[in-house]
Amino acid sequence: MDESPGVVDLLGVLAYAELSAFLQMAGDASRFAPTVGDRAALGELAVAEYAHFRLLRDRLSAMGADPEAAMSPFVEAFDAWHTQTAPADWLQALVKAYVGVGIALDFYREAARHIDPSLGDLVDEVLAEEDRSEFVVERVRAAIEADPAAGGKLALWARRLVGEGLSQAQRVAAARPELATLLVEKAANDQAEISRLFARLTEEHGKRMAALGI
């Protein structure tokens, strides 16, 4: 296997992120969706997440890596994040699927370009938004129009999702330092680019919040 441990780590963390997102969305669709149509819509997003997981798993296998071993260092952190941000209702589930998962995957998309640009196409395919924005935005904006007070509550929820996500990201870095080391080295070599990276992450997060009306 010629790829660096950091590349295997990146694909491993992405693979488990997609697998855990699939499980979360499938469960939320069953527990919270108010209609059969809503259940189907969130279920379709869950299926897309699982398809992305399979792409990453197959790429790891093609590299000669063990997919389960590549994912295992990140299981605890992701499971803890999902436990600590378990939605209480349908709207929280939608915001988590859109904002919480979105900002994490934005980071991994950017990391892929800094670590190994050849991974860009694969990561872009895996992290495609598809129809997520249209489905979630419509439901959340309609709910806020019907109950304006819901917007403030969902904004607090979104901030909690991001805050808990950043906390768990520190655990990810500690669990697999090869990935963190590669990013730190890039930062040392080009501080301005790293600043632009985080500016782009912040901008994309702001766009999501604005789209939802929160």
N, C-alpha and C positions, 0 to 999 in steps of 0.2 A: 504494500500500500504506500503510494508516494505522497499522498496528501498529508499536510501537517496535522498534528493533534487539534489545533485550533479549528481547522475546517471540519473535522469530524465532530468536534464539540458544537459548532454552529449548526450543523445539520441535525445533530442529536437533540439540541434544545428546541429547534424548530419542530422536529418530528413530535416530540412530546407535547409541545405547545398545541399543535394541531390535534393530536389525539385527545388531550384533555379538554380542548374546546369542543370537540365533537361530543364527548360524553356530557359536558355541561349543557350544551344546547339541546341535546336529545332529552335530557332529564327535565330541563326547563320547559320544553315544549309540552311534555307530558303533564307536568305539575301545574303550569300557570296559564297556558294559552286559553283565551276565553272562547274561542270558536275552533271548529275543525279546520277552517281555512287558515287560521293563525298557527295552529299546530303543524299543519302541512308546510307552511312557509318557513317556520323556524326549523322544522325537520329537514327541509331542503338545504338550508344553510349548514346544518350539522353534517349532512351527507357530503357536501362540498369540502368541509374540513377534513372528513375522513379520507376523501380522495387525495387531498394534499398530503396527509400523513403517509399514504401509500407511496406517493412519488418520492418523498424523502427517505422512507424506509428502503425503497428499491435502489435509490442512489447510494445510500450507505452500503448496501449489500454489494452493489457493483464496484464500489471502491475497495471491497475486501474487509469492510468493518462489520462488526456485529451490531445490528440496529438496537437490540435491547441493551447491550452494554453502553452504546453511545447515548441512549436516553436516560439510563439509570441515575447518573449524577444529578439530574434535574427534577426527578420525580418529586422529591420532598418539597422543594420550593414551590413548584406549580400546584401541587395538591394543597399546600398550606394556603396559597393565595386563593384558590377556589373555595376552600373552607371558610376563610376569613371574609370573603366577599360573596357569600351565598345570597342570592337575591331573595327578597321576601314576597315579591309579586311580579306580575307580568311586565310592567314598565321597567322595573329594576333589571329584570332579565334581559330586556331589549337593550338597555343602555350598556349593560356589561358586555353583551355580544358586540356592540358597535364601538364604544369608547374604550372600555377596559382592554379588550383583546386587541383592538386596533392600534393603540399606542405601543403595546409590546411588540407587535409584529412590524410596525414601522421601524423600531429600533433594530430588529434583526435584519430587515431589508438593508438598512444603512450599513450595518456591521458587515454584511456579506460583501458589499462593494469595497469596503476598506481592507478586508482580509484577503479576499480572492475574487477579483472582478469576473472571473470566468463563471462564478456561481450566480451572477446577476440574473440571467434568464430563468434559471430554475427557481430562484427565490421569488422573482417577480410573478411567476406562474403560480407558485404556492400561495403567495400573499395577495392575490388578486381580490379586490373587493367584491367583484361580481355584482349581484343584485342586493347585497346586504344593505347598502345605504338607502335605496329606494324603499324597501320594505320597512326597515326600522324607523327611518325618518318620518314616513307617513303616519305610522302608528303613534309615535311619541308626540309629534306635533299636534295630531288630532286630540290626543289626551290632554295636552297642555291648553289647547284652545277651549276644551270643555271645562277644564279646571285649572285656571292660571296658577293656583298655589302649588300645583304639582311640579311646575318648572323649577322652583327654588329647591324643593326636596330632591329632585333628580340631579340638580347641579351639585348639591352636597354629596350625593351618592357617587357621582362621577369623580369628584375630587378624592373621595375615599378610595375608589378603585385605583386611581393613579398612585396615590400615596402608598397603598399596600403593595402595588406592583413594584414601585421603586425599592421598597424594603426587601421584597423577595429577590429583586435583581442583585442585591448585595449578597444574598445567600447563593445565588447562581454563580457569581464571580468567585466566591469562596470555595464552592464545591468543585469548580473546574478552572483552576487558575490559568491554564494555557490560553483559553479564550480571552480572559481579562488581560493577560500579558500582551497579547497581540494588539488589543485595542489601546493599551497604555503606550506601547511602543509607537503606534501611529500618532497618538496625541503628542508624544515627545517630539516627533519629527515634524508635525504640522499642527500647531496649536490653533491656527486660524481655521483650518478645515474642520477640526473637531468642534470649534465654536459654531461653525456654520451647520454642522450635523445636528447639534442640539437645537439650533434655531429652526431648522427644518422640522424636527420632531415637535417642537412647540407650536409651530405654525399649523401642522397637520392636525394636532390635537384641537387647536382653536377652531379650525374649520369644522371638525366633527361636532364640537359643542354648539357652534353657531347654526349648523344645519339642523340640529335637534331643537333649536330654540331655547337652549338653556345656557 
